[in-house]
């Protein structure tokens, strides 16, 4: 399979997050007429398979706990010039949510994150893409999707709790159905949580596109009533893609 160009890599990552065909079965992948090229994120040596997805260590920042509006979320989202070598953009199609429904109720929180619609439903949502421009032209250029969500009091904590439980319950994988057909995820495993925010977790979901394993990595960081979900995918190999620590730290530092 050919590797897509930088622009196509970013687009593929976005489409995967909105669950157009993030983990389709062979039949679904061959029947949707979409390009079968790949995009990638870099492998991270610090992400150890099987580690417990718990809260990040270290002192937790303080927070006013305010439920932010969409305008306020936009202000705290990282912007160009705030992190060297990174270009930030509004995610194309951010308003288009996925429709994947897990056949196993215990895995629903994971499917909801894949859809770009975390549960409990947020009060406001802002989508961004972050691209490492210092890697321009490389096949494995780092492209990360960010979902910033604000929640009613107590619901941000519940979001991380339900996802953490689902990671444990769905280790053997799960299947979903959607408007685009069935999808299979063969494995879910915890990864070391990023050291950011008041609470954090990380995990990998392995999807399947035309019989090939596709590792998808998610990191969730909470400060107060705000959660940032970072997402990266590797469409060229089975290596765990990287969500750069500098990106996570910089974004978490802007949360109120």
C-alpha positions as CSV (number, residue, x, y, z in Angstrom):
1,X,0.0,0.0,0.0
2,X,1.3,3.5,-0.8
3,X,1.8,6.1,1.9
4,X,-0.2,9.2,1.6
5,X,1.3,12.7,1.4
6,X,1.3,15.0,4.4
7,X,-2.1,16.6,3.6
8,X,-3.7,13.2,2.9
9,X,-2.2,11.9,6.1
10,X,-3.9,14.6,8.2
11,X,-7.2,14.0,6.4
12,X,-7.0,10.2,6.9
13,X,-6.4,10.7,10.6
14,X,-9.5,13.0,10.8
15,X,-11.7,10.6,8.9
16,X,-10.6,7.7,11.1
17,X,-11.5,9.6,14.2
18,X,-15.0,10.5,12.9
19,X,-15.4,6.7,12.4
20,X,-16.0,6.8,8.6
21,X,-14.0,3.5,8.5
22,X,-11.7,3.4,11.4
23,X,-11.8,-0.3,11.9
24,X,-13.9,-1.9,9.2
25,X,-14.1,-5.6,8.5
26,X,-12.7,-6.7,5.1
27,X,-16.1,-6.6,3.5
28,X,-16.8,-3.1,4.7
29,X,-13.4,-1.8,3.7
30,X,-13.7,-3.1,0.2
31,X,-17.2,-1.9,-0.3
32,X,-16.9,1.7,0.7
33,X,-14.9,2.8,-2.3
34,X,-12.5,4.8,-0.2
35,X,-8.8,5.1,-0.9
36,X,-6.8,2.4,0.8
37,X,-3.6,4.5,1.5
38,X,-2.2,4.9,4.9
39,X,-1.1,7.6,7.3
40,X,1.1,7.2,10.3
41,X,2.2,8.4,13.7
42,X,5.7,7.6,15.1
43,X,6.2,4.8,17.5
44,X,6.8,5.7,21.2
45,X,9.4,3.8,23.1
46,X,7.9,5.1,26.4
47,X,4.5,3.5,25.8
48,X,4.7,0.1,27.3
49,X,1.9,-2.3,26.4
50,X,-0.1,-3.7,29.3
51,X,0.7,-0.8,31.7
52,X,-2.2,0.2,33.9
53,X,-4.2,3.2,32.6
54,X,-4.4,5.1,35.9
55,X,-4.0,8.8,36.9
56,X,-0.7,10.5,36.0
57,X,1.8,10.8,38.9
58,X,3.1,14.1,40.3
59,X,1.4,17.1,41.8
60,X,-2.0,18.0,40.3
61,X,-2.7,21.5,39.1
62,X,-5.4,23.5,40.6
63,X,-8.6,24.3,38.7
64,X,-11.6,26.6,39.1
65,X,-13.8,23.7,37.8
66,X,-15.8,26.0,35.5
67,X,-17.8,24.4,32.7
68,X,-16.4,26.2,29.7
69,X,-18.5,27.5,26.7
70,X,-17.4,26.7,23.1
71,X,-15.9,30.2,22.9
72,X,-13.9,29.6,26.1
73,X,-12.7,26.2,24.9
74,X,-11.6,27.8,21.7
75,X,-9.5,30.2,23.7
76,X,-7.7,27.5,25.7
77,X,-7.0,25.3,22.6
78,X,-3.4,25.5,21.5
79,X,-2.9,27.9,18.6
80,X,-0.1,28.6,16.1
81,X,3.0,30.1,17.7
82,X,2.4,28.6,21.1
83,X,4.4,25.4,20.6
84,X,7.5,25.4,18.4
85,X,7.3,23.3,15.2
86,X,3.6,22.6,15.5
87,X,0.8,23.8,13.2
88,X,-2.7,23.9,14.7
89,X,-5.9,23.9,12.6
90,X,-9.6,23.6,12.9
91,X,-10.4,20.0,12.1
92,X,-12.2,19.5,8.8
93,X,-15.5,17.8,9.3
94,X,-15.3,18.3,13.1
95,X,-19.1,18.6,13.2
96,X,-19.5,15.2,11.6
97,X,-19.7,12.5,14.3
98,X,-19.2,8.8,13.8
99,X,-22.1,6.4,14.2
100,X,-20.4,3.3,15.6
101,X,-22.4,1.3,18.1
102,X,-20.6,-1.3,20.2
103,X,-22.2,-4.8,20.2
104,X,-20.8,-5.1,23.7
105,X,-22.4,-2.5,26.1
106,X,-19.2,-2.5,28.2
107,X,-17.2,-1.2,25.3
108,X,-19.6,1.7,24.5
109,X,-17.4,4.4,26.1
110,X,-14.5,3.4,23.8
111,X,-16.7,3.5,20.7
112,X,-18.1,6.9,21.8
113,X,-14.5,8.3,21.9
114,X,-13.8,6.8,18.4
115,X,-17.0,8.5,17.2
116,X,-15.7,11.9,18.5
117,X,-18.7,12.0,20.9
118,X,-17.5,11.1,24.4
119,X,-20.0,10.2,27.0
120,X,-21.4,11.8,29.2
121,X,-22.3,14.2,26.4
122,X,-20.2,17.4,26.8
123,X,-21.6,20.9,27.2
124,X,-19.3,22.1,24.5
125,X,-16.7,20.6,22.0
126,X,-13.8,22.0,20.0
127,X,-11.8,19.9,17.5
128,X,-8.2,20.7,16.5
129,X,-5.4,18.9,14.5
130,X,-1.8,19.3,15.5
131,X,0.9,18.6,12.9
132,X,4.7,18.6,13.5
133,X,5.9,20.8,10.6
134,X,9.5,20.0,11.3
135,X,8.7,16.5,9.9
136,X,7.3,18.0,6.7
137,X,7.6,15.5,3.8
138,X,8.3,12.5,6.1
139,X,6.1,9.4,5.6
140,X,5.7,9.2,9.4
141,X,4.9,12.9,10.1
142,X,3.3,13.3,13.5
143,X,-0.4,14.2,13.1
144,X,-2.5,14.3,16.3
145,X,-6.2,15.1,16.7
146,X,-7.4,17.0,19.8
147,X,-10.9,17.0,21.1
148,X,-11.5,19.5,23.9
149,X,-14.7,19.0,25.8
150,X,-16.3,20.8,28.8
151,X,-18.6,19.0,31.2
152,X,-21.1,19.6,33.9
153,X,-19.7,19.2,37.5
154,X,-18.7,15.6,38.1
155,X,-19.2,14.4,34.5
156,X,-15.6,14.9,33.4
157,X,-14.5,12.6,36.2
158,X,-17.2,10.1,35.2
159,X,-16.0,10.2,31.6
160,X,-12.5,9.1,32.5
161,X,-13.9,6.5,35.0
162,X,-16.1,4.8,32.4
163,X,-13.4,4.8,29.7
164,X,-10.9,3.3,32.2
165,X,-13.4,0.5,33.1
166,X,-14.1,-0.1,29.4
167,X,-10.3,-0.5,28.6
168,X,-10.2,-3.3,31.2
169,X,-13.5,-4.9,30.1
170,X,-12.7,-4.9,26.4
171,X,-9.1,-6.2,26.4
172,X,-10.1,-9.0,24.0
173,X,-11.6,-6.5,21.5
174,X,-15.1,-5.8,20.3
175,X,-17.3,-5.2,17.3
176,X,-19.4,-2.3,16.2
177,X,-22.0,-1.5,13.7
178,X,-22.5,1.8,11.9
179,X,-23.9,3.5,8.9
180,X,-20.8,2.4,7.0
181,X,-21.1,-1.3,8.1
182,X,-19.5,-3.5,10.7
183,X,-16.1,-2.8,12.3
184,X,-13.8,-5.1,14.3
185,X,-11.3,-4.0,17.0
186,X,-9.1,-6.9,17.9
187,X,-7.5,-5.6,21.1
188,X,-7.7,-2.9,23.7
189,X,-4.8,-2.3,26.0
190,X,-3.7,0.2,28.6
191,X,-0.7,2.4,28.1
192,X,1.2,4.6,30.6
193,X,-0.8,7.7,31.4
194,X,0.7,11.1,30.4
195,X,2.0,13.2,33.3
196,X,-0.4,16.1,32.8
197,X,-3.6,17.5,34.2
198,X,-5.3,16.5,37.4
199,X,-6.2,13.0,36.0
200,X,-5.1,11.2,32.9
201,X,-5.2,7.8,31.1
202,X,-4.0,6.3,27.9
203,X,-4.8,3.2,25.9
204,X,-4.5,1.6,22.4
205,X,-7.3,0.2,20.3
206,X,-6.2,-2.1,17.5
207,X,-8.6,-1.8,14.5
208,X,-8.5,-3.7,11.2
209,X,-8.6,-2.4,7.7
210,X,-8.7,-5.0,5.0
211,X,-7.1,-7.6,7.4
212,X,-4.3,-5.3,8.5
213,X,-3.9,-4.2,12.1
214,X,-4.2,-0.5,12.7
215,X,-3.1,0.8,16.1
216,X,-5.0,3.8,17.4
217,X,-3.8,5.6,20.5
218,X,-5.9,7.8,22.8
219,X,-4.8,9.9,25.7
220,X,-7.4,11.6,27.9
221,X,-6.3,14.5,30.2
222,X,-8.7,16.1,32.7
223,X,-8.3,19.4,34.5
224,X,-11.4,20.5,36.4
225,X,-14.4,20.1,34.2
226,X,-12.4,20.1,30.9
227,X,-11.1,17.0,29.1
228,X,-8.7,16.9,26.2
229,X,-8.6,13.7,24.2
230,X,-5.5,13.3,22.0
231,X,-5.7,10.8,19.2
232,X,-3.0,9.3,16.8
233,X,-3.1,6.4,14.4
234,X,-0.5,4.4,12.5
235,X,-1.7,3.1,9.1
236,X,1.6,1.8,7.9
237,X,2.8,-0.7,10.6
238,X,1.8,-2.3,13.9
239,X,3.9,0.1,15.9
240,X,2.2,2.1,18.6
241,X,1.9,5.7,17.4
242,X,3.1,8.5,19.5
243,X,1.3,11.4,21.1
244,X,4.2,13.8,21.8
245,X,4.6,14.6,25.5
246,X,5.4,18.2,24.7
247,X,2.1,18.6,22.9
248,X,0.1,17.1,25.8
249,X,2.0,19.2,28.4
250,X,1.5,22.5,26.5
251,X,-2.2,21.9,26.0
252,X,-2.8,20.8,29.6
253,X,-1.1,23.9,30.9
254,X,-3.7,26.1,29.2
255,X,-6.7,24.4,30.9
256,X,-8.3,26.5,33.6
